[in-house]
Structure formats: structure tokens, C-alpha cells
Amino acid sequence: MKTLLLAESHPPTLEHLRGLLSQAGYSVRAVNDPIAVLEHFAADNPDVMVLSVDLPRLDGAHVVHHIRGHSQGARVPIVAIDKGHLGRARGVGSVLDLKVNAYVADPLKPGELVPRLESLVRAAQAVPLTGLAATLSRPAVNSGELRGYPLPGLLHSIYRLRRDGVLVVAHRGLSRRVYFLRGGPVNFDSTAKEDSLPRYLVERKLATQAQAERVVEALASGLRIGAALADAGVEAVGEELSQLLRDYTRDKLARVLGMREGRYAFYSGDEYTSEVASVDLPPLAQVLEGARKGFPLKVMAASLRAHLGEYPVRSPEFGRDMQAMALDTDDIKIAMQVNGRIVLKELLAHGRGELRAAYSLLWFLKLTGGVTFSATPVATGTDMLSAVVVPDRIGPRKRKSLPVETAASLREEAVRIITRSYFGSLGLDIAADAEAVERAYHETAMRFHPDTYAEFDLSDLRDLLDSVQEKLSASYRVLSVEEKRKAYLQYLFSKLDVGRNTAVVVDAEIALRRGESSLKRRDFVTAMKAFEESVSLNPSEPEYYAFLAWATYQGAGGPLVQRAQKAQKVLKKALSLGPYVERLHIIAAIIDMDLGDAPLARKKLLKVLEYNPYSQLAKAALRKVGR
């Protein structure tokens, strides 16, 4: 059965087509937005795609452009469908800039869509696939959502079955791939520049930015990684190069394991080996390392909660997996206490190793079958000669005093979190989306969780840290839901004396903040689009026009006079709405000064200072005119 990815933003059409294509013999994955299209394309690797021409654009481009830019995007047939059945067909001209294989004006018209799909699928099947494409052309052995941290269990299964294949994870426009041979990870790649090996080299000061750019160019020309590094002047050969690739793959796999959103799929096969270099890594060690870097402690604690009153004991698998786990000395010390005579809650609270290390190791050993649990003490070694096994007792460990500097820093930042707004408590701007809220919440909550400082005496800070957790939880509950986030913003704006006569429009304020961020990065084109959005959402607010005028003056393109005219047109509209908004007059004066009319610029600035003698912006601009 061929897999088909269907994307249609009109719900009735989506449901009708889902049924139609399922009856035609396709396994249909139906979605209604472009982000879901990218995630399902990268992870599920469909045989054919049916996409609506009027899907919302992503970063200014139709989702087809993003797919064709993907490493696997050239092989999949894509059919663009229109709205002829609703009397709103845009015509074939709407897909001329898209690299689609076919266009269907009315997808519900009998004899149109299904025959077109069948011919495209037959043509695609006639082209033999090799290498990575051949591996990814098979149905996924395992796939699903990333929520709930399913990847550790999947990696353990891959190790036990000694599988060859490719794990693909996708979130929004990002896709990452981990390659496996005989059950162990051997390589990694990603569509994100921040995940690239050259960026990794720069971050660890193993290469300069110029060298990293040369490595990228060399790899694009077809050179292998060793030759590309040598061409860029990066000294890494032999074992040094192998260790570098091992460190890189291990670091990125840990990041993959910590992903909380998106989709994953595992494809079985080893055809990719001719295209991908491989390194040797301890297969199971990456699971423990990734969990420690990316999992909240509560996730691992939840797995052990049912066994807190039981006695953990090492199983035969522990010895057999020692090499694959590659435990360090501290972990081995903890593992040696797992002898079947110490109840789990005492082992976690008072045993060797700090609390997070003990929790993560026991979680890991449970996942891999390295420990089993018994309701009564277990006889091991010489204890097997005894009729009764006596439990071991561990005295409570003495906790260290928290360093004075650390305690002061925690107290100061905790007070800041408790006393600020929900956005401020998470360190976020009002333009932050749900993904940024999720990331900030987990990072901040983990930093202030008492378990992070389990080896220290927190008696003086316990109440404060509990209050921080309550504030962070409340912030997350409100800001992670779009409707609640907008209602909260409306409440905040209603409490602020913003000095405006117009009603606050939350979406307009968010667009304004995005534009301000782009201005700081000197990305004037993006800023201009954001300010245009804020003006369209609230056309009565003159402050928005001030920002739009400045972004237009800086980023509209063309000669100075032409940019100035465009900006002055925006200012004229703004001044009719708010003749006393000082920012408008200051921008107008700066434009006059740049055009060579210093007297007019000085006159406008002096007028601003008449009704606001304390305007620092006007004073700074006036000093510039006077030079």
C-alpha cells in the first residue's frame, strides 16, 4: 500500500479527499497546515503528495518550495489541487512557480485526481532507487509523535535487534537523521545549519568562521570530510578525526533524544553506507547521556515511582551490556550498590552519587533490563547460602552547604521570577510563540528545581524555590495556550499607561515587538513586514507608523531620495493621527538632515523640545544636526 500525504486547509474537502484516496488504495496521512506537512514529509517519507495551492505560506514561500529544497524532496511526486469544486479555482498560473508534477483544478471531479496519481506513482516506481533513497523508500518500521520521549525505548530496541537503518526526526522545517549499523549509531546529519559539523567546530574553537565556510564549500563540491577539513586548513586526521566525528555524533544524538515535539520514523536498511561515513560509539551509552542532557528529572522519576518500596538488583543483562553502556566510574559505584538488599527510595536518597545521577542511572538500567525489582530483599553471591536475607540500611547523607555566591544568585533571580509578569518570569518577549514558552519553561524549571541541588542543604531556600516552581507552572499554563496568552496580554496592556487614545490590539503589539527585534538585528526588510502587519491590525495607532516609516527609510531599497519619499508618505499619514508623537517628528528631521536640509531638521527638533524639553532622542538628533 502506497503512503500518501494530503494537505488541505478546507476541512470538508480534506475529509472528502481522505475517504476518496483511502478507497483508491492509499494509506493517507491528512494534515491541514504547512508545518505539519514538513514534519510528516521528513519523518514519514511518503510515496506521493497531494497539496492544496492555497495552503498558508511558510516564511513567505509555499510549502512545495521547502520540500523541493529538502535532500529527499526531488524524488516524491507532488500533485497540486485547486478549489474548482467550490467555484474558486485559481488556475494553472497559481502553480507555475511551484515544482509540482501535476495540477488538478477540481480534485472531487470523477476521473481526475486518482488516475493522475496512479500514473505518477507508476513512473516513480520505474526509476530504481539506490543508496539512502533506497533505504528511505521502504515503509517505516516504527513511527509516531515525539511527545512522551519514545526515542530511548526505540534506540534500545534497535540495539537489541542489531538493526541497520536510519532514524528520522522532524519538527517544523527541521529534520535530523541518525544512521545505525548493527544496532549502534554511526553518523548524524541535519537540515539545520546550527547542527552542522562546521558550526560544531567553530563552537569548540577547533576552526575559525572562515575555515568553517571553506569546509561547507568543500563538502558541497563532493569532498569527503577528511579532505574537506584538510582543504580548509583544519588539522584533524586519523584517530583525531575519528574522535572528532564521534564527539560530534554523540553530542547531536543527545539533542535528538531530548526533542519534545514533532515526529519520528525508523527505516530499516544499510544501502546508505556507500554515502555516509561511520564511526564506532557505545550503542547504549548515548541513551543515558541524551537523557541526562535533555530530560526533566520528573520524567525519569515517574518511571521509578512504582518501585520506590522495592529492592532493585542487577540482572544478567547488566553484565552482558557493560561494554555497550560504557558507564563511568561514578555510575559503576552507584550500580554496585544495586545489590537487591537496599530499598530503592533509600538508594536514591542516600546512596552513592548525587540524586539526578542516581535517578537517571536507575531509569536507564530499568529501560535496558539491567535491573529487576523485588518486593523482598534478594539473595546474591554469598547471601544465597543464608536462609534469610537481611536488608542493608544507608544512613542519611550529610548535605553540603550551598556556596554563598550561588545562594545569593539563586535568591536574587528567584525574587525576580516571582515578582515579574508571566513573560518576565520565563525570560520571554511578548512575541514568543508556544515552542519558545515550552523550551523556556523546562529550562528555567529545571534550573530552579530543588533536585538540581540535591547534594546541598536548601533548608533556607526551600520555600523560595517552591514559590518559583508555582510561578513558573502558572506562567506555563497561561502562555502555552494561545487564547490564554492573548487574554493575558490584553490584561497587561490594560494595566499599562501606554499614552494612547486607541484600543490595544494584542496581535498588533506582538507584530510590533517582532519588528523591533528585527530592527535590532538590522534586518530592515523583515522589520518592515512586521510593522506593516501591526499597522494593518490597528491602523489608528500613530506609534506603529513611526516604526514603519523608519524601517521603510532604512530597508525599502533604491536611492536615498526614493526611500525618503516612501518614508515621508508614511509619516504624513501618522502625523494626521498623532501630531504630537515626538518619534514621528524626529524621524522626519533625520530624513531632512540626510537630504541636506539641516535648517528644516533643526526647526522640527526644536519644536519637539518645546513641548518635551526632556526628550533624549530629540537632543541626540539635534547634536547630530549641529555637527
N, C-alpha and C positions, 0 to 999 in steps of 0.2 A: 504494500500500500504506500503510495507516494504522499509525502508530507507537503502541505500547502499552508503558507502564511497569508491570511486575509486581513487587510487593514481597511476599515471603512468607518467614517465618523458619524454616519447616519444610522442610528440603532436599528430601525426596521429593516433597512437594506442589509445591514450586517447579519441579522438573524436569518433573513430570507436566503442570502447567499451561503451562509453556513450550512443550512439544510440542503440546498441545491448541490453544493460541491461535495458534501458528505455522501449524498446519494450517488454521485458520479464516481465514487470510489476513492476519494482523497481523505487523508487524515488531516482535518482542518484545525488550525490554531487561529482563532479570530481575536483581533485586538482593535481598539478604536483610537489610538493616539500614536504619534511618531516615535516617542521614546520607547514604548512597548515594542514597536516594530524593530528598532535597533537591537534591543535586548534579545528578542526571540530569534532574530536573524543570526546574531553572533553565536548564541548558545544552542539553538535548535537546528541550525543549518538546514533549512527547508529545501525541498526539491524544486519548488516553484512558488512564485509570489503573485498575489493579486492586490494591487494598491489603488486606492481612490485618488484621483487627480487633485481633489480639493482637501486632502489632509492638511492640518495645520503645519506651517513651516517650522523648521528647526534651525535656529541660528541663521535665519534668512534664506534657507535652501530647502527644497523638497527632500523628503527622506530618501528618495531614489539616489540623489547625489551622494548622500552619506554612505549608502550601501555600495554603490559602484566604487567608492573610494576605499572600501574595505579589501583586505587581501584576498578574501573569498568572494567578493562581490561580482566579479566578472562572469562567473560560471552559472549563476542562477537565472533562469528565465523570469522576466517580470512583465506582467500584463497590467496596464493602466486602465481603470474603469471610470466611466463618467456617470452623469446623472440624467441620462436620456429618459429613463423610466419615470422621472419626476418632472420632465419638461425643462430641465435646467442644464443640458449638455453644453459644455464649454467649447467643444470641438477639438479636432486633432491638433489645432495650433497650440492648445494648452500643454501638450506633451513634447513639443518639438525640441525643447531644451533638456528633456529627460532622456536618459539612455534606457528606454524600455523596449521590450521585444514586440509588443503588440498594444493596440488601443481598441477598446470596446466602448462604444458610446452608450449602449443600453445593456448592462450586464444581465438584466432579467428577461431579455428577449430570447425566446427559444432558438437554439441552434447557433448562438453567438459565442458565449463565453467558454463553455465546456469543450467544443471542438477545437477552439483556438488553443486552449490549454493542452489538450491531448497532442496536438501537432508539435507544440514547443517542447513538451516533455520527451516525445519520441526523438526529436532532433538532438536534445541534450544527451539522451542516452546513447546516441550513436557516436558520441565523442568519448573515447576511452580516457579515464582519469588516472593520473599517476601521482606518486609522492603524497604530500599532505592532503591534497584534494581527494585522493582515493580513500584515505582514512576517514576524512570528514564526510564523505558521501554516504557512508553507512548510517543506518538508524542508530541513535544514541542508545548505549547500554543502560545508562542511568541519567535522569534529568529531573529538574524541578526548580523551585524557588530557593533563594539563598537564606531566607528567613528561618531562624531556628538553628543555624550553624550545622548544616548537614555535611559539610566537607570533611571534617575529621573522620567520621564513620566511613565515608566513601574512600578516603585515602587508605584507611586500614583494610577495607575490603580489596582495594587494588593490590595492596601488598600481599595479603593472604593468598589471593588468586594468581599472583605474579603476572598481572596483566600488562600488556603493551597498549599504548593508546595516548589520546590527547584529552585533557580536561579543559573545557572552555567555560569561562565565566564572563558574564556580560552585565553591565549596568549603564543605562542611558547610552551614550555614544562610545563608551569604553568597553573593550573586550580584552581579556587576558587568557593566555594559553599556557598550560603546564604539560610537558611531554614526559611520558613514563616508558621505561623499559624494564621488563622482568619485575614489575611491581614498585620500582623506585623512581623518583623524579630525576630527570636528567637535563632538563632545559626549560627555559621560560621565554615568552615574548609577549608584547603588548602593543595595542594601538595608541597608547598614551605616551607622549614624549617624556613625561616625568618618570616613566618606568624604564626608559631605555638604558642600555649599558653605558653609552657615553655620558648620560646625565649622572648615572651612578658613579662613574669615575671622577666627574667634577665634584660631586658632593663629598667624596672621600679624599679630595685633593690629590688624586692619582693622575689627573690630567687637567690642563687648562681648558677654558671655554673654546679657544681656537683649535686646540687639539681634538676636542670632542666633536666639533663641527667637521673636521677633516675625517674623523672616524666614520661619521654618518655618511659623508660623501663616498668614502672608500667602500663601505658596506653596500651602498646603493649601486655602486659600479659592479658588484658581484664578487668582491674580495671576501675571503674567509676572515673570521675575527682576528686571528693572529696576524695575518698580513695587513689588515686594516689598522691595527694598533701600531705595527711597525711603521707603516706608511705615515702615520700621524706623529711618530716620534715618541710613542708611549712604550717604555721598556717593560715588556711582560712576555716571557717565552717559557716553554717547558712547564715545569711544575708550578712556577709562579703564575703563569697564565691559567693553568688548570685550577689553582686555588682561587684566583680572582673570579673565575666563572662559577665555581662552587659557592663562594660567598654571595655573589650576585643572585644566583638562582635560589639559594636558601632565604635571602632577605625578601625577595619578591614573592616566594611561595608563602611566607609568613603573612604578607599583606593580603594575598588571595584568601587565605584561611579566615582572615578577620573581616571579610566583606559581609555586610548585613543585608544588602538589597540587590536585586537583580535576579538573574537566572544562571543555572549551570547545566552542563551536559558533558558526559564522558563518552568518547568514541574509541572503539577498540581497533587496534591495528598498528603495524610497525612500518608502513610504507614511507613514512616521513623521514626515516633515518638517513636517507641519502641527502636530505636537505637541511638537517638540523644537527649541529654538533652536540655531543653528550658529555656529561660529567658524572662522576660517582658520588652519591650522597647517601648517608644512612637513611633508609626509607621512612622509618617511624619517627626519627628524631625531629623531623620538620613539623610533625603534628604537634608535639609538645611545645616547640619553640614558637610556632604560629599562635597557638592558644594563649601562651603567656604574653605575647605581644598585643594580641587583638581582642581577647575575650574578657568581658567583665567577670569578676570573681563570682558573682551570683550565678552565672551560667554553670560554672563547674561545681559550685556548692549545691545547686539544685540536683545534680546527678548523684550526689553522695548523700543527700538528706535522708533517704530511706534506710541507710546503712549506719547511721551515726552510733547506734547502740549495739552494733555487731562487731565481730573480730575479723579484720582483714588478714589474709595470709597469701604469701606469694604462691603462684601456681607454676606448674612445669613450663608453661609458655613464657614465663618471665626469663628463665634461663635460656630458652631457645631464641628469644628475641633480643638478648642483650646487645648483640652487635648492631642490629637494626635500630635499636633505641639510642645507642651511643650516649648513655647517661653520664653526667659529670660526677665528680667526687661528692658534691653536696647531695645530689639526688640519690646516689648509691647509699649514702649514710641514712637518708630517710627511708629508702626501700628496705634496708637491713632491719629496721625496726618493725616492718610489716611481717611479724612472725606468728600471727594467729593468737597471741596472748595479750594484746593491748587493744582495748576497745577503740573504735575509730575516732570518736569525739575527743578522747584523751590524746591520741596520736596526733591529731590535727592541732589541738590547742597547746600541747606541752612537749611534743616530740621534737626531733631534730629539724632544723630548717625553719625559716620564717613561714607565716601562715599561708601566704599566697603560693609559695613554692610547694608546700605540703599538699594543699588543696589541688593544685594543678597536676602534680605528680600522681596523686591517688586517682584523680579523674582520668588521667591518661592511662594508668595501669588498668583501671576498670574497663576503659574503652577497648584496649588491646587484649584483654583477657589475662593480664599479668598478675591480677589479684582475684581472689574469690572471697566471699564473706560468709561467716558462720555465726549462728546465734549463740554459740558457746565457745569457749577457748578451744583451740585446735592443737593437737599433739604434733610436734615437728621435731625431727632429729632425735636427740636423746630423750625427749619428753614422751616418745612413743613407748618407752619402757615403763612409764608410770601409769597407774590406774586412773589417777585424777590429774588433770592439768590445772594448775593454779594461774589465774590471770596476773600479768605484770601490772604494776602501778607506776605512773610517772608523776612526779611531783610538779606542781605548777612552776613554770619557768619564771625567773625574775626578769621583769621588763626593764629595759634601759630608759633613762631619762631622755626625752626629746631634746635635741640640741637647741640652745636658746634662740639662735638665729632662725632655725626652722619653725619653732613655735611662734615666734613673733611674726614671721611672714605668713604662716597659716592663719593666725588670729586676725591680722590686718586684712588679708584677702577674703576671709570668711565674713567679716563685718561688711566689706564692700558688696559681696554677693547678696547678703541678707537685706541690705538697705537699698539696693538698686532695683530698677524695673526688671521684668522677666527677661527682656532682651539684654539688659546690662548684666544680669546675674550669669548669663551664659556667654557674655563677651561678644554679643552679636549686634549687627546693624539691623535696622528695621527692614532692610531689603532681603534679609536672609530667608532662604527657602526651607522646606521641610527637611531636605537632606542635610543642610548645614545645621539645623536645630538638632537633628539626631546625632550628628557627629560631635557637636559641642557638648551636648548633654552627657554622652557616655565618657568623653574625655574629662570633663570637669567633675562629674560624679565620682569617677574612679580616683582622681587626684585627691579628693576630699573624703573619700571613704575611710573609716577607721581601720579597715583591714589592710589598707595600703601601708599603714604604720603599725602593723600588728606586733612588732618586736619592741615597741616603745610604750611607755606609760602615758596614756592620753587622758587620765582622770580629770585634769584641769581643762581639757578642751572637748571632752565628750559631748556636753550639752550643745556647745557651739557647732561642732561638726554635725550633730543630729539636725540642728536647725538649718544648716546649709543643705543637707540632703532633702529636707522638706521643701525648701525654697526651690531647689533645682527640679525636684519632681513636679511641683506646681507649675514651674516655668515650662517644662517639657509637655505637660498635659495640655496647656493652653496653646503654646506656639507650634506644636506638631500637627495641629488640626487647622486647616486653612480658615474655616469660618470663625473659630475661636480666636485665631491670630488677628484677623481683621477687626473683630469686635473689640479685642483688647487695644489695638492701635487706635480705634475710634475713641475709646475711653481715654487713652493717653493724650491724644490731641485735644480732647475736650477740656482737659485739665491744664493745658498749656496756654499761656498768654502769647499767642503767636502774632498778635497785632494785625489780624486780617479781618476784613469785613465779609469774606466769602466763607461758605461752609467747607470744612475739611473733607476731602475725598481721599480715603486711605490708599487706594491703588495709585492715585496721582502722587501722593507723598512717597510711596515705595519707588515709583519710577524716578522721581526726583533724586532720591538717595542713590539709586543705581547710577544715575547720570553724574552725580558729584564724585562717586568713586572712580568713574571713567575719566573725569577731568583730572583727578589727582594722578592717574596713570598717563595723562596726556593723550588719551585715546579719544580725540575730539569727535570723530565720526560716530562712535558708539554712544558717547555722551549726548550728541545732538539727537539721535534716535530716541534715547530715553527721555530727554526734555520735551521732544515733540509729543511723546506719549502722555507725559504729565499735563501738557497744555491741552491736548485733546480731551483728557478726562476731566479737567477743571479749567475751562477757558476763561474764567473770570478772575483768576489769581495772577496779579501782575508779577509777583516774585518768580513764577515759573518762566515767564517771558525773559526775565533778566538772564537767567541761566541759559536759556535757549539762544538768546542773542549773542552771548559770549562764546558759546560752543560753535555757533554758526560763523562768527567772525574768525575763529581760530581754525575751523575744520571744514568749511564749505567747499574749499578748493577754488582755484582760479586766482587772478591777480588781486592785489590789495584792494583796489577801488571796487571791484565786483563783490568781494567778500564784505566790505564795509557797507555797500548798498543793501545787501541782503540782511545784514545785522541791524541796520538803521530802520529797515521796514518793520522788523520785529519790535524794535524799541518804540517806534511810533505807536503801534498797537498797544504796547504795555503802558506807555505814559497816558494814554487815553483812559486806562483802567485805574492807574495809580500814579498820579502826577507827583506825589511826594515820596516815592520809593527811591531812596538815595542810590541804591545799586544801579538803577537804570541810568541816572544822570552821570554817574562815574564811568560806566561803560561807554556812554555816548561821548564823554570827554576824552577818554583814552583813544577812541576811534578818530576823533577830530585831531588829536595830537599826532597820531600816526599818519594822518593825511596831510600834516603840515600846518594846520590851523591852530597854533598854540594859543593865540588870544581868545578864541571861542572856547577852547578847552578850559582855560583858566577861568573864564566867566562862569561856565557851568559848575565848576568845582567850588568857586566862591559862593555860588548860590546855595549849594548843598550845605556848606559850612554856616550859612546864615541861619538855617533852621535846625542844624545839628552841629554845633561847634565842636563836639567831641568825636566826630566821625574819623576814625583812624584811616579808613580806606580813602576818604577824600583828601586827608592830609598827605598820605603817601603819594597819591596821584598828583597832587599839587606840587610836591617837591620834585617829582619827575618832570613836570612841565617847566619848572623854574630852571632846570639844568641847561 
